[in-house]
Amino acid sequence: MKKQIIKRSLWGFPLGITLGYIITIFISLGWANGYYVPCVPELISATGNEINAVILQTLLSGIIGTGFAASSVIWDIDNWSIVKQTGIYFSIISIIMLPIAYLAYWMEHSVRGFLIYFGIFVFIFAISWITMYVVGKSNVKKMNAKLFKTRDNC
């Protein structure tokens, strides 16, 4: 399992950076009136200039990617229930994501801002989890159908 964690972490860092940049492109397309906005103005103010803000946000995006990828090994632990896997995975990614979102000013620095961000985070997690669950359940049905078909032909 340690090898899997390391392997996934190595892929996770550049993937996190890539997704971070893709998100900034979509945000810029939607709200920046033809300009590219690499990060929020509050982060630029906090870091002193735009390049420092972009470097910090890039590193934080890589850390998020590493954390999500490394912790995905939880889904491979077959002797854990889906509830245990979900709870532990959600806890780990929350511990990674929420402080980084705060540091990068992706959330308003207030209780209200935290609660709104956390609510959006939970919503996205739930949609992703439900989608993966439905896909997984469908795949299991297909595999079982093939097994029964093979067994009946023997």
C-alpha positions in Angstrom: 0.0 0.0 0.0 2.9 2.4 0.7 4.1 2.0 -2.9 0.6 2.9 -4.1 0.5 6.0 -1.9 3.8 7.2 -3.2 2.9 6.4 -6.8 -0.4 8.2 -6.6 1.2 11.1 -4.7 3.7 11.6 -7.5 0.9 11.7 -10.1 -1.3 13.8 -7.8 1.0 16.8 -7.5 1.0 17.7 -11.2 -2.6 16.7 -11.6 -3.6 19.1 -8.8 -1.6 21.9 -10.5 -3.3 21.2 -13.8 -6.8 21.1 -12.3 -6.0 24.3 -10.4 -5.1 26.1 -13.7 -8.1 24.7 -15.5 -10.4 26.0 -12.8 -8.8 29.5 -13.0 -9.4 29.5 -16.8 -13.1 28.6 -16.3 -13.4 31.2 -13.6 -11.8 33.8 -15.9 -14.1 32.8 -18.8 -17.1 33.2 -16.6 -16.4 36.3 -14.5 -13.3 38.2 -15.8 -14.7 39.9 -18.9 -12.0 38.6 -21.2 -9.1 38.8 -18.8 -7.2 36.0 -17.1 -7.5 36.1 -13.3 -5.0 33.6 -11.9 -6.0 34.1 -8.3 -8.2 36.2 -6.0 -7.1 39.8 -5.2 -7.0 39.0 -1.5 -4.2 36.4 -2.1 -2.2 39.0 -4.2 -2.5 41.5 -1.3 -1.5 38.9 1.3 1.6 37.8 -0.7 2.7 41.2 -1.8 2.4 40.7 -5.6 0.7 38.6 -8.3 3.7 36.3 -9.0 4.0 35.3 -5.3 0.3 34.7 -5.2 0.4 32.5 -8.3 3.4 30.5 -7.0 1.7 29.9 -3.6 -1.6 28.9 -5.2 0.3 26.6 -7.6 2.0 24.8 -4.7 -1.2 24.6 -2.7 -3.0 23.1 -5.7 -0.2 20.5 -6.0 -0.6 19.7 -2.3 -4.3 19.2 -2.8 -3.7 16.9 -5.7 -1.2 15.0 -3.7 -3.5 14.6 -0.8 -6.5 13.6 -2.8 -4.5 11.1 -4.9 -2.6 9.6 -1.9 -5.7 9.2 0.2 -7.6 7.5 -2.7 -5.9 4.2 -1.6 -8.6 4.1 1.0 -11.1 3.0 -1.7 -8.8 -0.1 -2.2 -9.2 -1.4 1.3 -11.7 -4.2 0.7 -12.2 -5.2 4.3 -13.6 -1.7 5.2 -17.2 -0.9 4.8 -18.2 1.8 2.3 -19.3 4.0 5.2 -15.9 3.7 6.9 -14.1 4.3 3.6 -16.2 7.4 2.9 -15.9 8.8 6.4 -12.1 8.4 6.6 -11.6 9.7 3.0 -13.9 12.7 3.6 -12.1 13.5 6.9 -8.7 13.4 5.3 -9.5 15.5 2.2 -11.4 18.0 4.5 -8.3 18.3 6.6 -6.2 19.0 3.5 -8.7 21.1 1.5 -10.2 23.5 4.1 -6.9 25.0 5.5 -5.6 25.4 2.0 -8.8 27.0 0.8 -8.4 29.4 3.8 -4.7 30.2 3.0 -5.5 30.7 -0.7 -8.4 33.0 0.1 -10.8 30.7 -1.8 -13.2 31.3 1.1 -14.1 34.5 3.0 -12.2 34.7 6.2 -15.2 34.5 8.5 -17.4 31.8 10.1 -20.0 32.5 7.4 -17.4 32.2 4.6 -16.2 28.9 6.1 -19.7 27.5 6.4 -20.6 28.5 2.8 -17.3 27.0 1.5 -17.7 23.8 3.5 -21.3 23.5 2.3 -20.2 23.7 -1.3 -17.4 21.3 -0.6 -19.8 18.8 1.0 -22.3 19.2 -2.0 -19.5 18.6 -4.6 -18.3 15.6 -2.5 -21.8 14.1 -2.3 -22.4 14.5 -6.0 -19.1 12.9 -6.9 -19.6 10.1 -4.4 -23.1 9.3 -5.6 -21.9 9.3 -9.2 -19.1 7.0 -8.4 -21.4 4.7 -6.4 -23.9 4.5 -9.2 -21.2 3.7 -11.8 -19.6 1.1 -9.5 -23.0 -0.5 -8.8 -23.7 -0.7 -12.6 -20.2 -2.2 -13.3 -20.9 -4.9 -10.6 -24.2 -5.7 -12.2 -22.5 -6.1 -15.6 -19.8 -8.3 -14.2 -22.4 -10.5 -12.4 -24.4 -10.8 -15.6 -21.3 -11.9 -17.5 -20.5 -14.4 -14.7 -23.9 -15.9 -14.7 -23.9 -16.1 -18.5 -20.5 -17.8 -18.5 -21.7 -20.2 -15.7 -24.9 -21.1 -17.6 -22.9 -21.8 -20.8 -20.7 -24.4 -19.0 
